[in-house]
Every structure is written in C-alpha cells, then in structure tokens.
Amino acid sequence: MDDVAAAVASQLNDQAQLGVQVTDIGNVPETGPANRGVWGRIQDVSAVFADLKGSTRLNVSGSRQNAAYAYTYFIRAMAVVLDRFGARYVDIQGDGIFGLFSGPGSAFQAAACAVTMRTQAERVVAPRFDRDAATDWKLTAGVGMDRGTLLVRRLGLRGAKQNEVWAGRPVNVAAKLSSVAGANEVVVSDRVFSIFRGTSQLRRRALLWTCGCDDGITGGGLDIQEGQTPHLWDEEAAPPEMGLDIARIHRLQSKWCVVHGAEFCEVIATGARRVG
Ligand SMILES: [Zn+2]
C-alpha cells in the first residue's frame, strides 16, 4: 500500500505543478483536451439524460438475459435518437445515456430529442422488448434536460483507461431530473423552460401545447392557436432532497398523437413548418 500512496502523491505533485488553465471553446468537442492541465469551457450546453427506469429491480429479480436485452435495446435506441438530433457528444453512464448539444438552436434540438427519446421508448423499444424477453418487467425511460456552462477535460490513464470528465451543473442536473421523471416522462429545469417560453410563437405552439386530438377526435394540430388546446407541461417545486440549484421543474406528461407527433417535433427542432 505504500507504493499506492507514493504513486498517488507523485501524480498529485505533477498535476499541482501543471496547475489548471481554463480555455473557452465554442462548441462541445468530440474529445476533451488531454494536455497539460487544460480544461475547455463551453457555454450554453444542453444536456439530455435518459435513464432506464427500474433497472435495479430487473437486475435483482429477473434473468440476466432479460437485463441484457433491456440494456442493449434501450441504450442502442437512445444512441440512435441522440445521433439523429445532432448530439455532439454521447456517453453512457451507469444504466443511462446522455448527449450534449451546443451551438445555435441547440436547446430546441435537445428538446425535440428528449421528447423523441420518451416516445421511442414507449412506442418502439418497449413493445420490441416485450416480444423478445421473457418477463413482466416493463421497459420505460425517464428523460431529464438541463442547460448551462460545462468544463471538459480528458482524464485518467493512458489508452482505454481514459475518458472525458464533464464538470458543471448541466449533466449532473439532467441525470437527477431523469430520475425524478416518472415512466416515459420528460422533466426539464426552469432554466430550460424559460427558453421554451421565450421562443417564437410557432415553436412555442409545438412545444407547450397538445395537438388537440382526443379519443378518436382529430384536433387541428399546428393550425390551432397556442392556448386553445391543453398545456403539455406541469410545473412543480424541485424536490428538496435532490439538492438541485433550481427552484422549479417542469414535467411533460401528456403528449401529441401519433399523427401530429412528427410534425410537432420537426417544428421544435427546426423552428419552421414544412410546406406542403
Ligand atoms: Zn394529433
């Protein structure tokens, strides 16, 4: 053990001598700086975190094969969605997966991504899992989203024992919000929701209000003014035990129908309505 203590102390001496320099970088990079104590700082990063709900119960009570199916289907599907919506960095953490978005309009690409993750988990991943795995356990996702400044650096040992470390609130808060989210819910911080509120009327219409369809009755979708259909989000106080630095959270519980969903999602991501 003396060897270990000496190695740790020597490593800390090296790092202390290097010090820490923080450099602004414009966008989320594919890999963080790995050289000489440099951290990259990126502003206005949106983090989306999808958590496989109830996986502890699956691991304890279910067969290993069912757990392997659940993780494989869930992580692969969510990785595809993150990629499609232009996440610049994707990583797996425990039984969850997160993506980072930066640059113009990235809050809305992240929002459309978050909503699509929950929809795909419910409508595509869960039915496929039910078909292929022999268990009553239900596959559902909790999705969290936050936004803010992140620091990044590549840390660890050489080669494969090295990874990006993202310091700052957004990834941490998004992960916590994904655990606050119920089955197939999206939960966002008030920082994120104030951006939703401040966007263009068309985007707000798509992001905050339902399409108006109900029980076989077809609503008007985007042709109906905002405020004329039910609100999609419930606002509540952030649970104090989460230790979050945010006061309010917003929970997406209701949803658009299968017919309007794709159009609404596209408007959120692009800000424009497809003609024709
Ligand atoms: Zn509809």
Residues whose N, C-alpha, C, O or C-beta is under 5 A from the ligand:
A	BS01	ZN	C211 C213 C257 H260
